[in-house]
Each structure stands twice: as structure tokens, then as C-alpha cells.
Amino acid sequence: MRDFHLPGRSAVYSSNGMCATSHPLAAQVAIETLKSGGNAVDAAIAGAVLLGICEPQMTGIGGDCFVLLSPKDSDAIVALNGSGRSPKGLNAADLRAQGHKTIPPSSAHAVTVPGAVDAFCRLSQDWGQLDLARVLAPATHYAKVGVPVAPRVALDWQADGDALQDVARAKYLTNGQFPKAGQMFRAPGQAKVLEKIAKEGRDGFYQGEVAEDMVQSLNAVGGTHTLDDFANTECNYTDPISGTYGDLELVEHPPNGQGATAILLANILSQFDLSDMNPLGSQRAHIEAEAAKLAYDAQYRFIADQTERLDHMLSLDTAQKLSALIDRTKAMPSATSIAESVHKDTVYITVVDRDRMAVSLIYSIFKSFGSGLASEKFGILFQNRGAGFTLEEGHPNEAGGSKRPMHTIIPGMLKKNGRVMMPFGVMGGPYQPNGHARFLSNIVDFGMTPQSAIDAPRSFAHMNMLQVERGYSDQVRQELADLGHMVQVPDQPIGGAQAILIHEDGTLEGASDPRKDGCALGY
């Protein structure tokens, strides 16, 4: 139990249904959807689409999603990949000939076809109980009348709003200025798009005037997108992958997402007795940082639309060999060279309903405000997932036509003794696999509750730096620097997280990250 003398957040308990997400309006809408006869799928879609209005810097209908779903009266887990593909005309050789070494993230070349809308429509058709129009009605309403900008959203807008270009600036600024907390943000063009989807299903988005608006807007800034690229977009069900850590099973999406990285990282960490370490000490942070470097090195080598080395990444033998490369006394300079011999801004929502159907859904436009490009007529902000491709010739993740790039967003679920125990997710771009492993370790190694596991300070080895949140002591930061880490206190907190623990007696326990504006709500 937390110390009630200190600032903090209590867990939320309920017996019927629950939602945990990063904005209170979305959580409220999800609960209202449940109370009006919808199930967890209906509620998750309703809340997720609204998040695109509440947090437009993070997500929107111009983005992608991934979903893990556990049906009622079942401990099976279904995975739905709602990530879109590159336009057929994308060609890595052409980009290299133009002098590019990477895909410019603010260009039309980085814009992959949005896959989330197709996934939402499929989910509603296959698993929902309510009519899609009813599910989309709250987001449509708020897109028309507006939502007050929340404090964390205002901070992100101020920090990253310069990414908005031309049309997007007109659609996502208020009188040419970044909106402040409490100011209203409206998206009337998106309201019209949602109305079309409500009437026509996926065809209201991927065909007709909405698709024409998107294609024409992208072509005007150098994109090769066609109407066929949009019409042919299709989500697909896949088989989840998993690994064990202690007495828990971590369930993830297979590639093109980075769920395999989370499992590999957890497997590496399992080779150390973290429970004997201070959870907020330098030794734990050091071991995790070194393990993350090695796991992410494997990710950059192998994860792509079609990943041939998946078994290698999931193997305990691989994890054991990588763990042997970690020096407890100093930071490694380059995971790529050391591991050679072994290898030959997002939203998350989780909902559990009264029948204990559980949904873990993550939904994103990648970088903050995506590509910074928006469609002329309806103001649909385009993701820049194509920046996840590489231009390295022959690489499994080399950019090409009609391919899915390596993706950062990953929903998670935990099982115990075969029972679905907890849908959870961690936002934060590349941090997400590290975030999954840390959340898991906090629970297994240190006995934390979901809320305390989320609240705990975070560190992340990324881009040759070790980002260490202010929740760590100055002494820990100095000890990490003495180990050879380039320590940096990040300007903004690392990621965000949400979780719902399903107790054996059926009670629901919700946890929500104070790094975001949201909350867990139940009834």
C-alpha cells in the first residue's frame, strides 16, 4: 500500500467493467459505452477514436493500431494487426539516388497508408455488440463541439507543434498559436469523416471523397500514393508470441511490431537476480540498460514485415549468450560490435467488460504530430510510419512498395497459470519494449502493484545516452555515469502506461500513468 502522506495515485477497483487510458474523456466514454450495452471491443473503439481528438499529437485516424483481445469466457488471445503498408510506388533505390540515407520523417515518402480505421471496422464487425455508428458517435460529437486541451497535451503541442506543416498548421493551431491548457480544440473535418465511416464502414474512409482527399494531398507534396493503395488496405489476424518471466507469461504481437524485442529483453533480464538489487538503484538500471542495448540491436537487425529470425530472437539460448556479454562494472560502447558473434508519441487504451472480455489496444501516428502533413479538405493528419523503414540495400526492413515497416507500438497482455491476468500497454515510441520488460520486472521481481509499477521512475538507454528520469536520486545518476553511461535527464517523462489487473475473484484493479492526463475508471 502506498504512503498516503506522499503525493501519488490510488489504484481504481470495480466489479463490472473498467477502462484505463491516457485521457479522462476517453475513459469516460468507454465506461458509458459499456453501461449502454456495449462490450470491451465497442468501448475500446469508442475511447480510442476519441483519443485522436483529445490527443491529436499522439494519434488519429491517419494512423495505425495493434490489438490483443481475449474473448469472454476464454483465456485465448487474438491478435489483430492494423498497421498499413507503404504505397506501391515507394522505391528505396530512387530515394538513395536522391541522396537520402534515411527516409525523411516529415516527407510524403514516410507516410504509410493508415490501417487503424480498417482494423476498427473489422473489430466492430467480428467482436462488437453495438452498431458502429453508435460507437463512433461520442468522438464525432467531440470533434464537432471541441474538447478542452489537457495539460500534458498542451505541453506536447508546445514542444512539438513546429512539426506541423502548411495545411496541418491551419488545422491544428488556434489562431496561428499552439493551444494552451483549457482552450478548445475542434476538428470539424474529422467529424465529417467519422460520419461517413459510421454510414459506409471502411469504404467511407478508403474510397470516395475521403480517400481522394488523402491521395491528392499526398501527391501534391511528392507522394506516390494511389487510390488503389488505400482501397486495398486490409488488417489481418495473427498468432501472438509469448515468453515467460518468473511465473508470468508475456504475450505480444509478432513482427512487424517490436513485441519480440520485449520478450528477448525480458529473457536477458531473467539471467540476472534482479530481485536482490535495489529497484531504484544504479545496478538494476545498469543491467537493464545493457540488456536493452543488446535486445534493440537484435531488433534493428531482424524485425521487418517478414521476419525470418523470429525463433532466434525468442530463444532462451540467444538470451543467455547475450547476457554473458554484459559487464556489471562498465557500460558497453557498442552493442552492434559486441553482439556480432551472437547474431549471425502514441496512445493506449485497455478495457475489460463485465463478461471479462479484455482488450489491449495501441494506436499511433508515430512521431509527435506524425509527418506534420494533413489532408487539404478533411484535415486528416498523416502518420510517418514509413520512417521505420531502412534504406540499407538488402536489409529485411528495406523500404519498398506495399510493405509494412518495422513498428514501435505494441499492446501487451500477461497470463498466469494459463489465465489472462492483465492487459497492459506502455507508450513511448522505441521505449515500449523496455517499458514492457520493466513493468513486468517491477511486478515479478519487486512485488509492486500495477499502479506502483507504473509510477516508479524509469531509465532508458537510447541513442548513445542513458535517459534517467528525475525520480532517481542524484547519487544513482552519478553511479551510472561512473559506470561509463552518458547520463541525461530527459526534458519530458519517459512514456506512459495503463493496466487492468483481473483478480482471480473477478475484481478489476485499474492503474494509470501520472505522466499522462488520463485515469482508470470503473463501474
C-alpha positions in Angstrom: 0.0 0.0 0.0 1.3 3.5 -0.9 2.2 6.0 1.7 -0.8 8.4 1.8 1.4 11.1 3.3 3.1 11.4 -0.1 1.7 12.5 -3.5 0.6 9.6 -5.5 -2.3 7.9 -7.2 -4.5 5.1 -5.8 -5.5 2.1 -7.8 -9.1 2.0 -9.0 -11.3 -1.0 -8.2 -14.5 -2.1 -9.8 -16.6 -5.2 -10.2 -18.4 -4.7 -13.5 -16.2 -3.1 -16.2 -13.1 -0.8 -16.4 -11.1 1.3 -18.8 -7.7 2.8 -18.3 -6.3 5.2 -20.8 -4.4 8.5 -21.2 -7.3 11.0 -21.3 -10.2 11.2 -18.9 -12.8 11.9 -21.6 -11.9 8.8 -23.5 -12.1 6.7 -20.3 -15.5 8.2 -19.5 -16.8 7.5 -23.0 -15.6 3.9 -22.8 -17.4 3.3 -19.5 -20.6 4.9 -20.9 -20.3 2.6 -23.8 -20.1 -0.4 -21.5 -23.0 0.8 -19.4 -25.2 1.3 -22.5 -24.8 -2.4 -23.6 -21.5 -2.4 -25.4 -18.7 -4.8 -24.8 -15.0 -4.2 -24.3 -14.4 -4.0 -28.1 -17.1 -1.4 -28.5 -15.8 0.6 -25.6 -12.1 0.4 -26.7 -13.0 1.6 -30.2 -15.2 4.5 -28.9 -12.4 5.6 -26.5 -9.6 5.1 -29.0 -11.1 7.2 -31.8 -11.9 9.9 -29.3 -8.3 10.0 -28.2 -7.4 11.1 -31.7 -9.4 14.3 -30.9 -8.2 14.6 -27.4 -4.5 13.9 -28.2 -4.0 14.7 -31.9 -0.3 14.9 -31.4 -0.3 11.3 -30.5 -2.8 9.6 -32.7 -5.7 9.9 -35.1 -7.5 8.2 -38.0 -4.4 8.8 -40.2 -2.5 6.2 -38.1 -2.2 2.5 -37.3 -3.2 0.3 -34.4 -2.4 -3.2 -33.0 -4.9 -5.1 -30.8 -4.7 -8.1 -28.4 -8.1 -9.4 -27.5 -9.3 -12.1 -25.0 -12.9 -13.1 -25.8 -15.4 -13.6 -23.0 -15.3 -17.0 -21.2 -11.9 -17.7 -22.7 -8.2 -17.4 -21.9 -7.3 -17.4 -25.6 -5.7 -14.3 -27.0 -6.4 -13.0 -30.5 -4.0 -10.6 -32.3 -5.1 -8.1 -34.9 -2.5 -6.2 -36.9 -4.0 -2.9 -38.0 -0.8 -1.4 -39.5 -0.9 0.0 -43.0 1.5 -0.6 -45.9 3.7 1.7 -48.0 2.4 2.9 -51.3 3.1 0.5 -54.1 5.3 3.2 -55.8 7.8 3.6 -52.9 11.3 2.6 -54.0 14.4 2.6 -51.9 16.7 2.8 -54.8 15.0 6.0 -56.0 15.4 7.6 -52.6 19.1 6.6 -52.4 19.6 8.1 -55.8 18.1 11.4 -54.5 20.8 11.4 -51.8 18.8 10.2 -48.9 20.4 7.9 -46.3 17.2 7.6 -44.3 13.6 8.3 -45.2 12.8 11.9 -44.2 10.2 11.7 -41.5 8.4 14.9 -42.5 8.0 13.9 -46.1 5.3 12.1 -48.0 7.7 9.2 -48.5 7.3 8.5 -44.8 3.5 8.3 -45.0 2.2 4.7 -45.0 -1.5 4.1 -45.7 -3.5 4.4 -42.4 -4.5 1.0 -41.2 -6.4 1.8 -37.9 -9.8 2.6 -39.5 -9.9 -0.8 -41.3 -9.0 -2.5 -38.0 -11.7 -0.7 -36.0 -14.3 -1.7 -38.6 -13.1 -5.3 -38.6 -13.1 -5.4 -34.8 -16.6 -4.0 -34.6 -17.9 -6.4 -37.2 -16.3 -9.5 -35.7 -16.4 -8.8 -32.0 -18.6 -5.8 -31.2 -22.2 -5.7 -29.9 -23.2 -2.2 -30.8 -23.7 -0.6 -34.2 -20.6 1.1 -35.5 -22.5 4.4 -35.7 -23.3 4.3 -32.0 -19.7 3.5 -31.2 -18.3 6.4 -33.2 -21.0 8.9 -32.0 -19.0 10.3 -29.0 -15.9 11.0 -31.0 -18.0 12.6 -33.8 -19.7 14.8 -31.2 -16.5 16.0 -29.6 -14.8 16.6 -33.0 -17.6 19.0 -33.8 -18.0 20.8 -30.4 -14.4 20.5 -29.3 -12.5 19.3 -26.3 -10.6 21.4 -23.8 -6.8 20.8 -24.3 -5.4 18.8 -21.3 -2.2 19.9 -19.6 0.1 17.2 -20.9 -1.3 17.6 -24.4 -0.6 21.3 -24.2 3.0 20.6 -23.2 3.4 18.3 -26.1 1.8 20.8 -28.5 4.2 23.5 -27.4 7.2 21.2 -27.6 6.5 19.5 -30.9 4.0 21.7 -32.7 6.6 23.1 -35.1 6.5 19.7 -36.9 3.1 20.8 -38.3 3.4 21.9 -42.0 1.2 24.2 -44.1 -2.3 22.6 -44.2 -1.7 20.9 -40.8 -0.8 24.3 -39.2 -4.1 25.7 -40.3 -6.0 22.7 -39.0 -4.1 22.1 -35.7 -3.3 25.6 -34.4 -5.7 28.1 -32.8 -5.5 31.5 -34.5 -1.9 30.5 -35.5 -0.9 29.7 -31.9 -0.3 26.5 -30.0 -3.4 26.0 -27.8 -2.9 26.3 -24.1 -4.4 24.0 -21.4 -8.1 24.6 -21.2 -8.5 26.1 -24.7 -10.9 24.3 -27.0 -9.7 22.2 -30.0 -12.1 21.3 -32.7 -11.8 19.0 -35.8 -15.0 19.5 -37.8 -13.4 17.9 -40.9 -12.7 14.7 -39.0 -16.3 14.7 -37.7 -17.5 14.5 -41.3 -15.1 11.6 -41.9 -16.4 9.8 -38.9 -19.9 10.3 -40.0 -19.0 8.7 -43.4 -17.4 5.7 -41.7 -20.5 5.3 -39.5 -22.7 5.2 -42.6 -20.5 3.3 -45.1 -18.0 1.4 -42.9 -14.4 1.2 -44.1 -15.4 2.3 -47.6 -16.3 5.7 -46.2 -12.6 6.2 -45.5 -10.7 4.1 -48.0 -12.8 5.0 -51.1 -14.7 8.1 -52.3 -14.0 11.7 -51.4 -12.1 11.0 -48.2 -9.6 8.7 -50.0 -9.4 11.2 -52.8 -8.6 14.0 -50.4 -5.8 12.0 -48.8 -4.3 10.8 -52.1 -4.4 14.2 -53.7 -2.9 15.9 -50.7 -0.1 13.4 -50.5 0.6 13.6 -54.3 0.8 17.3 -54.0 3.8 17.0 -51.8 5.6 14.3 -53.7 3.9 11.1 -52.5 3.4 8.2 -54.9 0.1 7.1 -53.2 -2.8 5.9 -55.3 -6.5 5.3 -54.7 -5.7 1.6 -55.1 -3.2 1.7 -52.3 -6.0 2.9 -50.0 -8.7 0.7 -51.3 -6.5 -2.4 -50.9 -5.7 -1.7 -47.2 -6.5 -4.7 -45.0 -5.8 -5.6 -41.4 -5.2 -9.2 -40.5 -5.3 -11.6 -37.6 -2.0 -13.2 -36.5 -0.9 -15.6 -33.9 0.5 -14.0 -30.7 4.0 -14.8 -29.5 5.0 -15.2 -25.8 7.7 -15.7 -23.3 7.8 -16.4 -19.6 9.3 -14.3 -16.8 9.1 -15.7 -13.4 5.6 -17.1 -13.0 4.1 -14.8 -15.7 3.7 -15.2 -19.4 4.2 -12.1 -21.5 2.0 -12.2 -24.6 3.0 -9.9 -27.6 2.3 -9.3 -31.2 4.6 -10.9 -33.7 6.6 -8.7 -36.1 6.3 -6.2 -37.8 5.9 -4.9 -34.3 8.6 -5.0 -31.7 6.9 -7.4 -29.3 9.7 -9.9 -29.9 12.2 -7.3 -28.6 10.3 -7.1 -25.3 10.4 -10.9 -24.9 14.1 -11.0 -25.7 14.8 -8.2 -23.3 12.8 -10.0 -20.5 14.7 -13.2 -21.3 18.1 -11.5 -21.0 17.0 -9.9 -17.7 15.9 -13.3 -16.4 19.5 -14.4 -16.4 20.2 -11.9 -13.5 18.8 -12.0 -10.0 17.3 -8.5 -10.1 15.2 -9.2 -7.0 18.4 -8.9 -4.9 19.0 -5.4 -6.3 17.6 -2.1 -5.2 14.7 -1.5 -7.6 15.6 2.2 -7.8 19.4 1.6 -7.6 22.2 2.0 -10.2 22.9 -1.7 -10.6 19.4 -2.6 -11.7 19.3 0.4 -14.1 22.8 -0.6 -15.5 21.9 -4.2 -16.1 18.6 -3.2 -17.8 20.4 -0.6 -19.9 23.0 -3.1 -21.1 20.3 -5.7 -21.8 18.2 -3.2 -23.7 21.2 -2.3 -25.9 21.6 -5.9 -26.9 17.9 -6.6 -27.4 17.4 -3.4 -29.6 20.5 -4.3 -31.6 18.7 -7.6 -32.5 15.6 -5.7 -33.3 17.3 -3.4 -35.8 18.9 -6.4 -37.5 15.9 -8.6 -37.9 12.4 -7.1 -37.4 10.6 -6.3 -40.6 7.4 -7.1 -42.4 8.5 -10.7 -42.8 10.9 -11.7 -40.0 12.9 -14.9 -40.7 14.9 -14.9 -37.5 11.9 -14.7 -35.0 12.8 -18.0 -33.4 16.4 -16.7 -32.9 15.0 -13.7 -31.0 12.7 -15.7 -28.8 15.2 -18.4 -28.0 16.5 -18.6 -24.4 19.8 -19.7 -25.8 20.1 -16.3 -27.6 19.3 -14.5 -24.4 21.8 -16.5 -22.4 24.6 -15.8 -24.9 23.7 -12.1 -24.9 23.5 -11.8 -21.1 27.1 -13.2 -21.0 28.2 -10.1 -22.8 27.1 -7.8 -20.0 29.8 -6.4 -17.8 28.4 -5.4 -14.3 31.2 -2.9 -13.9 31.1 -0.8 -17.0 28.8 0.2 -19.9 29.4 -1.3 -23.3 30.4 1.2 -26.0 28.7 -0.5 -28.9 26.1 -3.3 -28.8 26.4 -3.8 -32.5 30.0 -4.8 -32.5 29.8 -6.7 -29.2 26.8 -8.8 -30.2 28.0 -9.6 -33.7 29.1 -13.1 -32.9 25.7 -14.0 -31.3 23.6 -12.8 -34.2 24.9 -14.0 -37.1 4.2 9.8 -29.4 1.2 7.0 -29.2 -2.0 6.3 -27.2 -3.0 3.2 -25.4 -6.4 2.0 -24.1 -7.4 -1.1 -22.2 -10.9 -2.2 -21.4 -12.3 -5.2 -19.5 -16.1 -5.7 -19.5 -18.5 -7.5 -17.2 -18.0 -10.8 -19.1 -14.2 -10.3 -18.7 -13.6 -9.8 -22.4 -10.3 -7.9 -22.3 -8.9 -5.6 -25.0 -5.4 -4.2 -25.2 -5.2 -1.6 -28.0 -2.4 0.8 -29.0 -3.0 3.4 -31.7 -0.5 5.9 -33.1 0.7 8.3 -35.8 4.4 7.6 -34.8 6.3 10.8 -34.2 4.6 13.7 -32.4 2.1 15.0 -35.0 3.2 12.2 -37.3 4.6 13.5 -40.6 3.3 17.0 -39.9 1.2 16.7 -43.1 -2.6 16.8 -43.2 -5.2 16.3 -45.9 -6.5 19.5 -47.5 -10.2 19.0 -47.2 -10.8 17.0 -44.0 -7.6 17.7 -42.1 -6.6 14.1 -41.5 -3.1 14.1 -40.0 -0.9 11.5 -41.7 1.4 9.2 -39.8 5.1 8.8 -40.7 5.5 5.1 -40.1 7.5 4.8 -43.3 10.4 6.4 -41.4 10.6 3.0 -39.7 12.0 1.5 -42.9 15.7 1.5 -43.6 17.3 2.5 -46.9 20.1 -0.1 -46.4 20.1 -2.2 -49.6 19.2 -5.8 -48.9 18.1 -5.3 -45.3 14.9 -7.2 -44.3 13.3 -3.9 -43.4 14.4 -2.1 -46.6 11.8 0.3 -47.9 9.7 -1.0 -50.8 6.3 -0.9 -52.3 3.3 -2.4 -50.4 5.4 -3.3 -47.3 4.8 -2.8 -43.6 7.7 -1.1 -41.8 9.1 -2.2 -38.5 6.7 -0.8 -36.0 7.2 0.5 -32.4 3.7 0.2 -31.0 2.9 -3.0 -29.1 0.0 -3.9 -26.8 0.7 -6.4 -24.1 -1.1 -9.0 -22.0 0.0 -11.0 -19.0 -1.1 -14.6 -18.2 -0.6 -16.6 -15.0 -1.2 -20.3 -15.0 -2.8 -20.0 -18.3 -5.3 -17.4 -17.2 -5.5 -13.9 -18.7 -4.4 -11.8 -15.8 -3.7 -8.3 -17.1 -4.0 -6.3 -20.3 -1.4 -3.5 -20.3 0.5 -1.2 -22.5 3.4 1.3 -22.4 3.6 4.3 -24.7 6.8 6.0 -25.7 7.9 5.0 -29.2 11.1 2.9 -29.1 10.9 2.8 -25.2 7.9 0.4 -25.4 9.8 -3.0 -25.3 11.9 -1.7 -22.5 8.8 -0.4 -20.8 7.1 -3.8 -21.0 10.2 -5.5 -19.5 10.5 -3.0 -16.7 6.8 -3.2 -15.9 7.0 -7.0 -15.8 10.1 -6.9 -13.7 8.6 -4.4 -11.2 5.8 -6.8 -10.6 7.7 -10.2 -10.6 11.0 -9.1 -9.1 9.9 -6.4 -6.7 6.2 -7.3 -5.9 4.9 -4.0 -7.0 1.2 -3.4 -7.6 0.3 -2.3 -11.2 0.0 1.3 -10.1 3.3 1.4 -8.2 5.0 -0.4 -11.1 3.8 2.3 -13.4 4.6 5.2 -11.0 8.2 4.0 -10.4 10.9 6.1 -12.1 12.2 5.0 -15.5 15.5 4.9 -17.3 16.2 4.1 -21.0 19.4 3.5 -23.0 18.7 5.2 -26.3 20.8 7.0 -29.0 24.1 6.6 -27.0 22.6 8.2 -24.0 21.1 6.8 -20.8 17.9 8.8 -20.1 17.2 8.8 -16.4 14.1 10.4 -15.0 14.2 12.9 -12.1 12.6 10.3 -9.9 16.1 8.7 -9.5 18.5 10.2 -7.0 21.5 12.3 -7.9 23.6 9.6 -6.4 22.2 7.0 -8.7 22.9 9.2 -11.7 26.5 9.7 -10.6 27.0 6.0 -10.1 25.7 5.3 -13.6 28.0 8.0 -15.0 30.9 6.3 -13.2 30.0 3.1 -14.9 30.5 4.8 -18.2 27.0 5.8 -19.2 26.3 9.2 -20.8 23.5 10.2 -18.4 20.8 12.6 -19.4 17.7 13.8 -17.6 15.1 13.9 -20.4 13.0 17.1 -20.9 9.8 15.1 -20.8 9.0 11.9 -18.8 9.7 8.6 -20.4 6.5 7.2 -21.9 3.2 6.4 -20.2 1.4 3.2 -19.2 -2.1 1.8 -18.4 -3.1 -1.6 -17.0 -6.1 -3.5 -15.6 -5.4 -6.4 -13.3 -8.1 -9.1 -13.3 -8.0 -10.7 -9.9 -8.9 -14.4 -9.5 -12.2 -13.5 -7.8 -13.1 -11.3 -10.8 -12.4 -7.9 -9.2 -10.8 -5.4 -11.5 -7.9 -3.2 -10.5 -7.0 -0.3 -12.8 -3.8 1.6 -13.0 -3.0 4.8 -15.0 0.2 6.7 -15.5 0.6 10.1 -13.8 2.9 11.0 -16.7 -0.2 11.5 -18.8 -3.6 13.2 -18.3 -5.7 10.1 -18.1 -7.1 7.8 -15.5 -8.6 4.4 -14.8 -12.4 4.4 -14.4 -14.7 1.6 -13.5 -18.3 0.9 -12.6 
